[in-house]
Amino acid sequence: MGAGDFELQVRTTLENLDLVLKRFGAERGQVAETTVLVRNLRENFDTTARLHAEYFGEHRPASTVMGVSDLALPDQLVEIGALVRLDARP
């Protein structure tokens, strides 16, 4: 999805994270940590930071952003992992 469109891929990934959170009865405020893997990090860092902050709002989970040379799929530009505390209430 969104070959060459970094922002679309980030937004879609975060929408998918919402689906996973919902499936487990969790909310964004229960995300304790994110790991974001980004192709072309220098080019995409500002967009990554902006969209991450937009998604989480006032909640600020620990976050690691790493530049990578490649991801699993040829057109994939971003991958986001999240550690969620189901025992923590937002």
C-alpha positions in Angstrom: 0.0 0.0 0.0 1.2 3.5 -0.8 4.4 2.6 -2.7 6.6 5.7 -2.5 4.2 7.6 -0.2 5.9 7.6 3.2 3.2 9.5 5.0 0.4 7.3 3.7 2.3 4.2 4.9 2.8 5.7 8.4 -0.8 6.7 8.7 -2.0 3.3 7.5 0.3 1.5 9.9 -1.0 3.6 12.8 -4.6 2.9 11.7 -3.7 -0.8 11.8 -2.2 -0.4 15.3 -5.6 1.0 16.4 -7.3 -2.2 15.1 -4.9 -4.3 17.1 -5.4 -2.3 20.2 -9.1 -2.5 19.8 -8.9 -6.2 19.3 -7.3 -6.6 22.7 -9.4 -4.0 24.5 -6.5 -1.5 24.8 -6.2 2.2 24.0 -3.4 4.4 22.7 -2.6 5.5 26.3 -1.6 2.0 27.2 1.2 1.9 24.6 4.4 2.0 26.7 6.9 1.9 23.9 7.2 2.1 20.1 10.0 1.0 17.8 9.8 2.6 14.4 12.0 1.3 11.5 12.3 3.8 8.7 13.9 3.6 5.3 15.6 6.9 4.3 15.5 8.1 7.9 17.2 11.5 7.1 14.6 12.2 4.5 11.6 10.9 6.6 12.5 11.8 10.2 10.5 15.0 10.5 7.4 13.3 9.0 7.9 10.3 11.4 8.1 12.5 14.4 5.2 14.7 13.4 2.8 11.7 12.7 3.9 9.9 15.9 3.2 12.9 18.0 -0.1 13.5 16.2 -1.2 9.9 16.8 -0.4 9.8 20.5 -1.3 13.4 21.4 -0.5 14.2 25.0 0.5 10.6 25.7 4.2 10.1 25.1 5.4 6.5 25.1 9.1 5.7 25.0 10.1 5.6 21.4 13.1 4.4 19.4 13.4 5.4 15.7 16.0 3.6 13.6 17.0 4.0 10.1 17.2 0.8 8.1 18.4 0.0 4.6 15.6 -2.4 3.8 12.4 -3.9 5.1 10.5 -7.1 4.4 8.6 -5.9 1.3 10.2 -4.1 -1.6 8.0 -1.0 -1.4 7.7 -0.9 2.4 9.1 2.3 3.9 8.2 2.0 7.6 7.5 -0.6 10.2 6.1 0.2 13.7 6.2 -2.1 16.7 4.4 -1.3 19.9 4.7 -2.6 23.5 1.3 -2.3 25.2 0.6 -2.6 28.9 -2.8 -4.2 29.2 -2.6 -3.9 33.0 -2.1 -0.1 32.8 -5.1 2.2 32.5 -4.7 5.3 30.5 
